[in-house]
Amino acid sequence: MSIKYPIVLDSTALEEILKSLPIKPVSGTISYVASGITPLTPDDQNISKYLHFCQVNHILPFSKTDFHFDLTHKLFLPSRITFDGLYNHTPEVKQHISEGVISGGKPHQVNIQLNNHKSEEYSIFLNTILPLFAEKYNIHHADLWLKTYYGGPDINYMDSNLIINNQPFKNKIDLHIGHNLSQDQDASAKLISWFTNLQQKYSYTATSLP
């Protein structure tokens, strides 16, 4: 079963959704973008405007990094910053990237990778990363796996998930309850009730799909 509805929510409301989720995700990705600007592709026609925006806001153009949970120290640590299509960009774009690195610019897109080895991982995300990013980053997209099933050694497949899409003109929340989670009537009932309350609070119309 899938339940979805279109949304246009501010960062505070999106944070509330993540905090109030009644089932802790077992894995997933939460993507942030600096200053709320949608990432561009190297062949986008608005590159000049984008480069100016990045320069003014001290953002590294076309850059991204991942944060992974460190089990030993129980905190999220960043990996190296990468640049989309770096060697295919024009000299102007490469110059902006170089200047951004030298001036200490921040990555444009940050992906928080959840792999819930321990139950406290999501709680630590809520208590540390969520408030840390609130001021300068906006949630762009999230795909949270609420239930998985065994697919082989070191392989798990998604059974149920919550998708938050906060991209312009694509805004929606989609809750999918799969077969395994639906067998847990208490958990699935909590999720549906929680989702319905969101719909009522933010005055959107929800639709149920088979």
N, C-alpha and C positions, 0 to 999 in steps of 0.2 A: 504494500500500500504506500502511495506517495501522497503527501499533503503539501501544497505549495501556495504561496501568494506573493504578489509584487510588493516591494517595499521601497521607501526612500527614507532612511533613518540616519540620524546623526551618529557620531562616534560614541556618544554617551549611551544611546539606546542599544547600539551593537555590543558594547561592553556589557551592558545589563543582560543581554541575551546569552553571552558566553558565561557569565557568572551564575545565571539562574538555571542553566541546562541541568535537568535532573539526573542525567546519567553521564558519568565521566567518560570522555572519549578514550578509546584504547590506542588510537593513533590518528594521524591526520596532519594537515598543513594549514597554517593561518598566515596569509600574505598581507603585508603592510606596504603602503607606498608613502613616500615622503611628501608632506604638504598636500596630500590628496590628489596628486596629478597621476593620471593613468599612464602606465609605461607605453612608449612608442616602439614601433619596429624600425629598423634602419632605413626602410624605404618609405616611411611616412612623409607626407607632404608638409607637415607643420614642424619640421625639425628646427628651423630658425627660432620660432617662438618658444619651442621646448628648451633649446639651449640657453636662451635668455632667461627663462624661468629658473632653470637649474643654477645658472650663474648667480642670480639675485638671491636665491634661497640656499646657496652653498650645498648643492646636490651634485653628486657625480653622475653625469649623463649615462644612460643605458647600463647602469650598474645594479648588481644584486648580490646578496649574501644569504646564507642559511644559518640559523641558530639551532644547535642540537643540545639535548640535555646531557650533562655530565653526571653520571651516576655516582662517581666518587665524591665530588664536591657539592652535588645536588644544586646545580645552577645551569642556566643556559649559556652556552659559549658560541661565539660567531666563528664561522669558517672564513676562508679567504674571500675577498671581493672579486667577482668576475664581471666582465663587460660583454654584453650581447653584440655579436658581430663586429668585434673590435677591429679586425683587420680588413673588414669590408667597408668601413666608414670613410667618408671624405676627409681630407686633411684638416678641414675646419672642425669637424666633430672630434677628431683625434687630438687636436690642439686644446679644445675645451675639456676633454677628459684629462689631459696632462695637467692643465692649469687647475682643474678641480682637485686632483690628487695632491698637488703641491700646496694648495691652500687649505687642505684638510676637510674636503667635502665629505658629506655622509652618503651612504648608499641609497639609491633611489628605491629599490624594492628589497624588503627583508622578509624571508620565509621562516616562520617558526615551525620546526619539524617536531611533531609529537610521536613518540614511540613508547607507550606507557609501560615500561618495564616495572615501574613502581607506581603505586596508586597516588603518591604525592606529586607526581610530575605535573599533572594538569593544575593542581592547587598552587604549586610553585609558579607556574606560568601566570595564573590569575593574580597572585600576590606580588610578583616582581615585574615581569615583562609587560603585562597589560597596563599598569599605571606608568611604567617607564616610557612606553611608546605613545601614550595618550596625547602628549603635548605637540609632538612634531610629526607623527605618523598617523595615517588613517587605515582602517581595515579595508582591504580591497577585495579579498576573496578568502573563503575558508571552506575546507572539506574535512569534516570531523567524522571518523569512523566510530560508531557507537557499539557495534557488534561485528565480529568477524567469525569465519569458520575455517577449519583446518584444510589446507590444500596440498599438504606434503611437507617434507622437512624444510624448515625455515620459510614456509610459504603460508600466508593467511590471505583469504579473500574477504572482500567487504560484504557484509550481510545487511547492515543498517547504517545510515549516515545522515548527517545534517550538512547542507550546503548553504552558505551565505554568499551571495553575489552582490557586491556593492558597486559594480561598475556602472557608469552612466548608461542609461537606457536598457540595462539588463538587470536592474535591481530585483532580487527575489530571495526568498528563503524557501528551501525545499527539504522537507523531512521525509526520508524513506525508511520504512519499517519492513525489514525482510522477514523471511520465514523463521529463522532462529530466534530473533528477538520477539516476534509475535507469539511464540510459544510461552514466553514469560508475560503473562497477562498483566501482572502488577506493573512491570517496567513499561510495557507498551501503553498501558492506560495512563501512566504518569506523563509519558511523552506527549500523548495526544492532548491531554488536559493542559499541559504546559503550552503547547503550540496554539491551542484554541484561545488561551488567555492572552497570548501575544497578539493574536489577530484582533481580539476585542479591544485590547489596550491601544493598539495603533490604528484601529478603525479601517482594516482592510478585509476584503472578502476572501475566504479560504475555499479551495476546491479540493475534493478528494478524488484521486484517480486510482484505478485498479492497478 
